[in-house]
Amino acid sequence: AAAPAAGAGGAAAAGLGPAGEEGQEVYLDLMKVLRTPEVSFSGDPEAARQSPLAARIPGLRSREDRIRTVIDVAERYFDRLDAARVLDEVPADTPLALLQDYLTNVMRHASTKKKNLQVLHQLLRVREVKLRTEMLSQQAQYRASRMVGR
């Protein structure tokens, strides 16, 4: 799913998961490393050519394997990731069929989140009406008590 957040509750509500923006970066960095095996932790391009990180991981030697792994990470942590940023990490020539499960999860999550927010909004409106009614009742009682005291 990544998207901004405030605290732990705000982060979850914003679709970032418990770690917020910083936690999202971990997954996106992992996706970059998997997508481009030439990345090395030292930042030295020569070292990267000699020992590509993703190529040293069994099962990630081919480009297709790396792309599938990126998509697997996206599917597993869809509720913590910004979908637009995830799609930026997936090569443009990736078949849409490979992204179907991920996109379905993202859309379901967004729909559920929207419905939950609509329910919360309605509950808050009901509470507001109740509090306004109580306030008006208290004001009427106060005015009545002042009238009797005269």
N, C-alpha and C positions, 0 to 999 in steps of 0.2 A: 502496500500500500502504500519510507521512508522513510518538505512540509514542516511548518513551524510548530513550536510548542513552548509551554511555560514550565510547569512543574511536572511531577510524575503523572498526575491525573490529566493535566493539560496535554502532555505528550501523547498519552494513550488516546485521548479524545481527538487529537489532531492526526492520528494515524502513524505516529512515529514509534510506538512501542515504548517500553519503559526507559530506554536510554536517551530518548530525544534525538536531536539533530546529530550529536556526536556518535551515538550508537548506529545511526543510519550510515555514517561515513565508513564504518568498519566493513559493513557488507558491500558497499559500493567500491571500496578499495580492493576488497577480495575479488570482486567481479572484474575490475580492471586488470588485476594480476592474472587472473584466469584467461581473460580475453586476449591479453597481449603478453605472451610468455617471455618476451625479451626484457621485461621489467625485472630489475634486480633491486635488492634492498640497499645495496651500496650506492646506487645511482651511477655507477661507472658503466658506460655503454660497452666497453671492452669485456668487462667481467660478465655482463649480461649475455653477450654473444657466446662466450665460452661456456656458461652454465645457466641457461634459461631456467627460471624458477619453475614454471608450470611443466616444462619438459622433464624435470626431475621427479615429478609426482607420477607414480604409476597410473596408467589409465587416462592421462591427459596429454598424450603426445600429439594427437591429431587436433586440428582446428575444430572439427565437429565435436569431438569429446569435450573440448574446453567450452564451446558454446553451450552444449547440453548441460554442463556443470554450472555455468553462469545462470542458465534458466532454472536449474534445480534450486540454486540458492535463492533466486527470486521467488520461486513457488513456495519455498519453505518459510521465508520471512516477508511475504507479500504485505502483511499488515504493519510492518515496521519501515517500509520503504516507499519513497515517492515514485509512483509508476512512471512518470516522465523521465526521471533520472535513470531508472532501471532500463527503460527502452533506449536511452542514449548509450548504455553500455552493451547493448545487443547489436551486433553488426546489422546493417541495413538489409543485407541479402539473406537474413535468417528467414526460413519459411514460417509463415504465420501459424501453420499447424503446430509448430513446436511451442509457440507462445499461447496456444489456446487455453490450457489449464491455468496458466498464470493470469491471463486476462480475465478468465471466468472468475477466479478467486478475487481479483481486485474489484471487479464489478459487483460481485455479491457482497463483499465487505463494504464497499461504498454505499450500496443500497441499504444494507442493514444499519450502517451508521446514520444514514439520512433518516430512516424510519425511527431510530432511537432518539435522534435529536428532535424530530417532530413530536414524538410523545412527550419528551421532556419539556418542550416549548408549551404544549397544551397544559401539562401539569403546572407549570409556572404561571400560566395565564389564570388557571382555576384558583391557584393560591393567591394571586394578586386580587382577584375579584373577592375572594373570601376576606382578605385583609382589609380591602376598601370598605366592605360591608361592615366589618367589625369596627373600623375607624369611624364610619358615619354613625353607627349605633352609639359608640362611646361619646362622640361629639353631641349627639342629640340628648343623651343622658346628662352630660355636663351642662348643656344649655338649659335643660329642664330644671336641674338642681339650682342653677343661678336664678331662674325665674321664681322658684318657690322661696328662695332666700330673700327676696326683695320685699 
